[in-house]
Amino acid sequence: MIIKPNITQTPVNVPFQTIPIDYFPKGGGFWLQLSEGLDKGKNLFFRDSTHGEGDPECTLVFVHGNPECSYTFRIIIKSLISTVKKTFRIITLDHIGFGLSDFASYQMVCKDHSKNLLQLIKTLNLNNVTLIVHDWGGPIGIAAFLEQPERVSNLIILNSTVFPLSKEGKTYKNYPITWLGWARGPYIIPNHFWGSFSSYAVFLKPSKPLKILLGMLKYFILAEWNIFPIDNIIARKTYRLQFQNKMNILSSKRLVLQTPYWGHGKLYKEPHLGKRDTKEFYQFIQDNIKKLWGPKGLNIGVGLIFGGWDAVCKKSVIQQWLKHLPQIKGHIKIFKNEGHFIQENKPKEIAEMIIELTNLK
């Protein structure tokens, strides 16, 4: 990659003393200084690494959601590097307010992160992209690339949607606990414990309410002493440490508060910016995704892998994806006993789907 004046390899405002090597690979970690928009001047972290000899046959772009960061894709990436023989390029990024990027300065939502991602796309001139999105990374990544749709060849969706989430059945108001839904978390959990809550939630297995609550309380207490379960210990610490900054916490909480209105849009008041509306952002995606990427458009390859223990994994959501991108048929995998953060639990299966759609065999 050619280093441009607004790109540096020197860490800026990083909240970690030691960055894991599989997060910031030698020679592959960069920061883009954003040149426009509400976050002008802030530094956006991204990984850019090519694996194999010669020019890459495709570029894999991973877009994370909340409350994780790009480190959540580490196991998928490791599996791809150890399996694929052809040359390919990997791009991951941390949204502002997450991971190794600069702290947020207002309560950010998907449209803000999407505009920042578009700047990265243009700066790196990304083409022949296989876009892998999780959670809020779905609307963030898809909206950004729909601005320049010809750059995308394939799309893989991990527990995400860009369509109006139905209010029937499981919702983020009644999941994972009927009387204590995900969307109520920001009201109940103090800012001090938000990092611990985040690192607990990412690795939460399908469980009964009492087990979830007691497990969370125990996790919070031990995390105060920097004691974590041995499995995924580095990732757990990473997800917690990114929320030591108050505005990062409030920005993450804002995304959780948006979950009941996923795909619908919502008018809300941001303390620093005043009234904001996300409806137009979603409308743009819904008006264009089928037209630009469907069978009568570019007819891109599409795959979907969902954990079934999740409010976003229901028949109506799958039908919406099939209606807009019918080429997804035959490339849908649902794991009933897995939760929302499918990339942490089924990385091998996700890597296999990436290889299948990209022909990187």
N, C-alpha and C positions, 0 to 999 in steps of 0.2 A: 504494500500500500504506500502511495506517495503521501508523505506528511505535509499537510497544508498549514498555512500560518495560524489558523484557528484551531489546530489540533496539537495536543501535547501528550507526552508519555509520563509527565511528572504528576504524581498524585496531588490533588487539590481538595482540601476540606474533607479528607477521608476519615470516617469515624472509627476505623480499625487500626490498631497498632501493627498487626500482622495480617496480611491479605493472603488467603489460601491460594496456592499455586494453580489449582484448577479453576479459580475464579479470575485470577490475573496472571495468565500464562506469560512466561518470559517472552518479551518482544511483542506481545499481543494485546496489551492493555492500553487504552487511549482515553483522552478526554476531549470532547468537542465543546468549544466555547460558542454557545448559542448567539446568533447575530440579530435575532429579531423576536418580536412577541413579548408577552408578559415576563418571560424568563431570560430576556436578552442579557448577556454577560455571564450567565451561569454556566457551569461546566457539567456536561453530560458524559458519564462514563460509558464506554462501549468496548467490547472485546472484538477483535478482528484477527482471525487466524486462518491460515490456509493449510490443509493437510493433504500431503501427496506431492508429486512432482509435476511441474508445469502449470498451465492455466487451469483453474477450477472449472469443472463441468457445470456446477450450479452453486448458488449461494443460499445457505440456510439462515434465515433471520428468525430469532426467537424473541417473543415479546411477552414479558411477564405481567402479572396482575398484582393484587393486593391481598394480604400484607407481606408478600415475599419480595424477592429481587431476582436478578438474572441468575444468581447462583442456584436457583431452583432447577435449572436445566443441566446441571453439572453431570448427572449420571447418564442422561440421554447422550450428551456430548461425548462422554468417555466411551460409551457403547459404540457410537458411530466411529470414533477414531480407531478403535480396536477391531472393527468389523469391516469397514469400507476400504476397498483397494483403490478405487478411483480417486481423483483429486477433487476436493470440495472446500468451500469457504464457509466459515461460521461467523455470524454477527450476532452478538447479544448486546443488550443495553440495560442500564438502570435508569428508570424514570427519575426526574428531579424529585428529591424528597425520599429516595430509596437507595439502599446499597452504597455504592461508591460515588454517586453523583452528589452535586451540591444540595444543601438543605433547601426545602421549600420555603417560600416567603408568603404564601397564601394557601388557602385550602383548595388544592387542585382537584380537578375532575378529568374524565377521559379526554374531553376535547382539548384540554391544555397539554396533556402528555402526547396526544396525537400530533399536534402542531410541532412539538419538539422533535418527534420521531421523523416527521416529514423533512425537517432540516437535515437530519442525519442521512436520510435516504438520498437526498439531492447532493449533499456534500460527498458521499462515497460513490455516487452514481451507481446504485445497486440495480442489477438486472438479472434475469433468469432466477428469480427468487422463489424459494419454497418458504412460505410464511407459516410459522408455528406459533399459535397464540393460546394463551391460557387466561381464564377468568376475565378481568377487565382488559387484559391484553388483546381480547377479541375485538371490541369496538375501537380500542386505541390503534392497533395494528392495521385492521381492515380499513378504517376511515383514512388513515395516512396513505396507504397504498392505492385506495380508490381514487385519490387525487391524480395518480399516475399509474393507472391499472395495468398498462402493458409491461410493467416491470415484474409482474407476478406470474409464475407458471403453475404453482401448486399452493394449496391452503390446507393446513391441518389444524383442526379445532379441538382443544382440550377443555372440557367443562366450561364452555363459554357460549354466549349468544349475542346477537346484535338486534334481535327482534323483541317486541313487547312480551315480557314474561307474564304468563297468565297468573291470575290470582287464585286459581283452583289448586287443590292438593297442597303439596309442599311449597312453601314460599320462604323467603328469607325473614319473614315475620314469625314463622312457626317452626323453622328448622335451625339447628338440630334438636332443639327442645321446644315442645309445643308452646309453653308459656314463657320461654326465654329464647326468642329467635336471634339469629345472627345480627339482624339490623338493630337490635336493642343494646348490643355490646358497647358501643361508644357512650351510651348514657350511664351504663352500670360500672364499667371498668375504668378506674382512675388512670390518668395519663401515665403515672409512674409505672404501672404494670402493663401498659399496652405492648411493649416489646416482648415481655414474657408471654402475654396472651397470644401474640402473633406466632411466636415460635412453637407454642403449644398447639394452636389451631392447625398449622400446616401439617402436622404429623398425627392429627386426631384420627383414630380409627372408628368405624361404626360402633357405637356404644349406647347404653341406656343412660337416661338423664342423670341419675345419681352418680354413676361412674364418671361421667363427663365432668360434673361439678366438683366432685372430690378430687379427681385427678388434676383438674386445673388449679385448685387451691394448693395442693401439694407441690405442683410444678412452680407456682409463684414463689412459695416459701424457699424452695431449694435454689431457684434461680437467683434469689437475693444473695445467696452464698456462692454463686457461680458454679452450682452443681447441676448437671444436666444428665439425662439418660445417655448411655454410651452410644446408642445407635444415632447416627447423623449428628453427632455432638458439635462438629464444626459448623454445620448448617444451622443448627438451633441457635448457637451463639451469634452467628451472623445475622439471622433474622431479628434477634433481640436487640443487638447493638445499633442497628440502623434507626431505631426509635428511641434514641437518647435525647433527640432534639424535639422541642415542643411543637414546632410548626410541622415537622415530619409526622408527628403523632396526629395532629389535628387534620392534616391532609389525608392521612390514611383513614382516619375515622370518617371523614367526609365521604370517601368512597364506599365505606360500609353503610353509611346512612342513605346512599343512593340505591342500594340493592333492591328495595321494594319497587323501585321505579325503573328497573333495568329494561332498556329498550323503549320505554314510554317517554322518558325525559321528565324533568322536574324544574320548576321555578323555585329558587332558593336564594337566601341572602348570605353573601360572603362578607365577613367583617371588614375586609380591606377594599373590596371591589364593589360592594353593594349588590343589587339584584342581578342574578344570572339565571340563564335558562339553558337546559341541555337538550330540549326537544328538537331543535333544528339540526343538531349534530347527529342524532339517531335517524332523523328523517332523510338526511343525505345518504346514509348507508343503505337504508331500506329502499330508497328510490333507485339506487344505482347498482347494488351488488348483483342482482340477477341480470340486469341489462348489460353490465360490463364483463362479468365473469361467468355467467350462465352459458348454456349450450348455444344460444344465439349471439353470444358475445365472444369472448376469448376462449370459452369452454375449458377453463383451467382444471387441473386435477384437484380433487377434494377428498379429504378423509376426516373422520371424526372418532375420537376416543374419549369416552366419558366414564367417570366413576358414578355408579348408580345411587349412592347414598348422598344425594345432593338435591337442592331445590331446583337447580337448572336442568337436572336430568329427568325429564318427563316427556311423555309422548308428544305433547303439543310443541315442545321445543324441537324435537327431532323432525316433526312434520314441517315445521317452518323452514328448517335447513333443506329438507327434501324439496319443498315447493320452490325455493329460490335457487338452489344449486342441485338439481336432480341428478347430476353426475356423481353425487356423493353415494348413491345407492350401490351397495356391495362393498363399501369402504367404511362401514360403521361398526364400532366395537363398544359394547357396554359391559363394564365389570361391576356387577351388582353389589358386591361386598367391598367396594372401594369408595372413598369419599371424594371430596371436591378437588383435592390436590393430587390428581392422578399421575402427574409427572414424577412425584416422589415415590410412587408405589408400583408403577408399571412402565419404567423407563425403557426396558428392553422392547416391549411391545410397541411403544411409540417410535423407537429407533427403527424397528422393522417396517412400520408404515411409511416412515420418511424414505427409507431405502426403496420400498416398493413404488412409491409415487414418483421418485426422482430417477429411478433406474440406476442407482448407485451400487448395483450388485457386483 
